[in-house]
Amino acid sequence: MTQTKIHFDHNGFLTEPERWCKELAAAIALRDGLDVLTPDHWEVIWTLRNLYRKHGTCPDFEQVCTLTHLENHCIDHLFQSPDEAWRIAGLPDPDRDPAGAASPGSASTQA
């Protein structure tokens, strides 16, 4: 089987988000120092992907935690940063998003 090279931008986001798969998510997490993606990580990842697919923008991270029935600051507890969660979910760099989506790091994660 031939492996194809996956490209990332200078912020670590996939340049071709359509190439994302669960194995790639695990590899990105490992590269970021996150050894294991737990079921809670996957709930957040799938919710981020679904909300992005539905709305085309970065969601409010407290909404993600509510939808996944996790604590209000689940992103902060599961990932090193909101950007890391967004990268592992394989979503495009929101700072370069032509729709003008807010950066995951600027989304409301504080009470």
N, C-alpha and C positions, 0 to 999 in steps of 0.2 A: 504494500500500500504506500502510495506517495504522500508525504506530508507537505502541506502548503504552509507558507510562512504567514503568520498573523501579524498585522501591523498595528501599532499604537501611536497615538499622538504624543506631544511633549508632556501632557498631563496624565498619561497612562490610560487614556480612553481608547477603545477600539476605533479604528478609522473605518472599519466596515462592520457595523453592529449586526448586520444580518448574518454574519458568520458565527455568532455566539452560539454556544451549546453548553450543556452542564459540565462537560469535561473541561472546557475552556474556563468556565467560571471557577472551577476548583483550582486550575493552574494559576489564574490571576490571584485568587485568595492566597495560595501558597507563596507566590511571589511577594505578596504583601505581608507575609508572616502569619497568616491565618491558616493553621494546619488542617483544621477540620471545619466543614460547613455542616452545622447541626440542622435538625428540622426547623428550628426557629429562623436560622439564617435563610434557609430555602423559602420559608413562608414570606419573609421580607423581600427576597429577590424576585419571586414570582409576582408578588403584589406590585413592586416597583415596575416590573415589565408590563403587567396588565394595565396599570394606571397610565403608563407612558403610551402604550398602544391605543388606549381609549381617548386620552386627552392631548397627547403630543407634547406634554411639558413635564417638568419636574414637580411631583406632588409635594404637599405639606407632609413632612415626615411624621408629625404626630398623627395625621390621618392614616398613614401606613401602619403605625403601631396599633391604632384603634381597629382598623380593618383586619389585622392579623390577631387581634385579641391578646396583644402583648402589652407590657407596661409602656407608659407614655414616652419614655426615652429609650425605647428598644434599639434604635439605630445606634445611639451612643454606646450602649452596652454590648452590642453584638459586633460592631465594626469599629475600626480606628477613627473613622470619620464618615459623614454622609457621602463624601466623594468616593470613598472606598466602596461603600454599598452600591453606588451608582455604577462604578467601574466593573465590579464583579457581576452586576446584573447585565453587563454588556451594552449599556445604553450610551448614546452619543454624548460627547462633551457638551453639557448644557451652556457653557460659556460661548460655544461656537454655534449653538442651535439657531438657525435662521428664524425660528418662531419666537425667539426672545425669551425662552424659558429661563427661570431663575436657576442659579447654580445650586446644587444640592447643599453646598456649604452655607448658602445664604438662606435656605429654607428654614422656617421656624422650627427649631428643635428645643427651645427653651420655654419653661413654664413661666 
